[in-house]
């Protein structure tokens, strides 16, 4: 009975112990609190600033004049007019022709993306169009309707901050996790304990991911709540964006651990991790625009899927020529991006683990 009571825990059992104490250290530090404050401030600015500057999320347009385009239909003359409200949801539409309410049986509200067969649909601009039975190009057509920003547009606006927030988390919770034990001399207290370096590493990494995951989850919870308030719902791909964000957090955190295992000072590790993900790798991605080479293996390029996944349809690579220079805008493939971020995470974790095991506490 005594042997069972005082049995030494296995390596696997020790990992949660290291994780718990490391997480308590994050909870007591200013970094986690600062990350949460950054999320709250950014979400507040994104939500309240547009209405304060005269761009509300909903409203009513009364007697809005529509520009009508006519074209021959399959059996009769047809005409159409775009609703001049981009990326919104339109409801309670009333159409008037020459000041008289036009019967709803003579028109239909459709999404412009749903009119691929109409030869002149590319001339329309907007999210919705009104399709008329008859040629009304010579009449004054007005529309009164309620509009509200759609969930896809609102969520895309907020999710753009996710990548930068993940970099902040990787910098705060990963960049000095290893090197800090050496530069602050806390390793003199930690390393003599009967705990293997591998156990310490995975316990530390798990706590870093937990702290970063809490911050990223808070962002998406906030986006969900604000999306219901502004758009009346959430985009159906917001959950997929969250999964990509967590995967990018895993890869970025692993990169931070590699830097932390190589350098000897916490300041240098924090600066290098931050600028590598914010400046160095994005510069390489930007060069691809001019060279026409798609760098699908770039971590920061693949992270773009976090926001692009909300666009419908998913954007495709495009090229434009200006004064003899061809600029190509590349977009990450979702499946390829998932594989790239996973490979970065696994390789970086293994490298940092090996470096940590070999790193010596000197001085």
Rosetta blueprint (number, residue, H / E / L):
1 X L
2 X H
3 X H
4 X H
5 X H
6 X L
7 X L
8 X L
9 X L
10 X L
11 X H
12 X H
13 X H
14 X H
15 X H
16 X H
17 X H
18 X H
19 X H
20 X H
21 X H
22 X H
23 X H
24 X H
25 X H
26 X H
27 X H
28 X H
29 X L
30 X H
31 X H
32 X H
33 X H
34 X H
35 X H
36 X H
37 X H
38 X H
39 X H
40 X H
41 X H
42 X H
43 X H
44 X H
45 X H
46 X H
47 X H
48 X H
49 X H
50 X H
51 X H
52 X H
53 X L
54 X L
55 X L
56 X L
57 X L
58 X E
59 X E
60 X E
61 X E
62 X E
63 X E
64 X E
65 X E
66 X E
67 X L
68 X E
69 X E
70 X E
71 X E
72 X E
73 X L
74 X L
75 X L
76 X L
77 X E
78 X E
79 X E
80 X E
81 X E
82 X E
83 X L
84 X L
85 X L
86 X L
87 X L
88 X E
89 X E
90 X E
91 X E
92 X E
93 X E
94 X E
95 X E
96 X E
97 X E
98 X L
99 X L
100 X E
101 X E
102 X L
103 X L
104 X H
105 X H
106 X H
107 X E
108 X E
109 X E
110 X E
111 X E
112 X H
113 X H
114 X H
115 X L
116 X L
117 X L
118 X L
119 X L
120 X L
121 X H
122 X H
123 X H
124 X L
125 X L
126 X L
127 X L
128 X E
129 X E
130 X E
131 X E
132 X E
133 X E
134 X L
135 X L
136 X L
137 X L
138 X L
139 X L
140 X L
141 X E
142 X E
143 X E
144 X E
145 X E
146 X E
147 X E
148 X E
149 X E
150 X L
151 X H
152 X H
153 X H
154 X H
155 X H
156 X H
157 X H
158 X H
159 X H
160 X L
161 X L
162 X H
163 X H
164 X H
165 X H
166 X H
167 X H
168 X H
169 X H
170 X H
171 X H
172 X H
173 X H
174 X L
175 X L
176 X L
177 X L
178 X L
179 X H
180 X H
181 X H
182 X H
183 X H
184 X L
185 X L
186 X L
187 X H
188 X H
189 X H
190 X H
191 X L
192 X L
193 X L
194 X L
195 X L
196 X L
197 X H
198 X H
199 X H
200 X H
201 X H
202 X H
203 X H
204 X H
205 X H
206 X H
207 X H
208 X H
209 X H
210 X H
211 X H
212 X H
213 X H
214 X H
215 X H
216 X H
217 X H
218 X H
219 X H
220 X H
221 X H
222 X H
223 X H
224 X H
225 X H
226 X H
227 X H
228 X H
229 X H
230 X H
231 X H
232 X L
233 X L
234 X L
235 X L
236 X L
237 X L
238 X H
239 X H
240 X H
241 X H
242 X H
243 X H
244 X H
245 X H
246 X H
247 X H
248 X H
249 X H
250 X H
251 X H
252 X H
253 X H
254 X H
255 X H
256 X H
257 X H
258 X H
259 X H
260 X H
261 X H
262 X H
263 X L
264 X L
265 X L
266 X H
267 X H
268 X H
269 X H
270 X H
271 X H
272 X H
273 X H
274 X H
275 X H
276 X H
277 X H
278 X H
279 X H
280 X H
281 X H
282 X H
283 X H
284 X H
285 X H
286 X H
287 X H
288 X H
289 X H
290 X H
291 X H
292 X L
293 X L
294 X L
295 X L
296 X L
297 X L
298 X L
299 X H
300 X H
301 X H
302 X H
303 X L
304 X L
305 X H
306 X H
307 X H
308 X H
309 X L
310 X L
311 X L
312 X L
313 X L
314 X L
315 X L
316 X L
317 X L
318 X E
319 X E
320 X E
321 X E
322 X E
323 X L
324 X L
325 X E
326 X E
327 X E
328 X E
329 X E
330 X L
331 X L
332 X L
333 X L
334 X H
335 X H
336 X H
337 X H
338 X H
339 X H
340 X H
341 X H
342 X H
343 X H
344 X H
345 X H
346 X H
347 X H
348 X H
349 X H
350 X H
351 X H
352 X H
353 X H
354 X H
355 X H
356 X H
357 X H
358 X H
359 X L
360 X L
361 X L
362 X L
363 X L
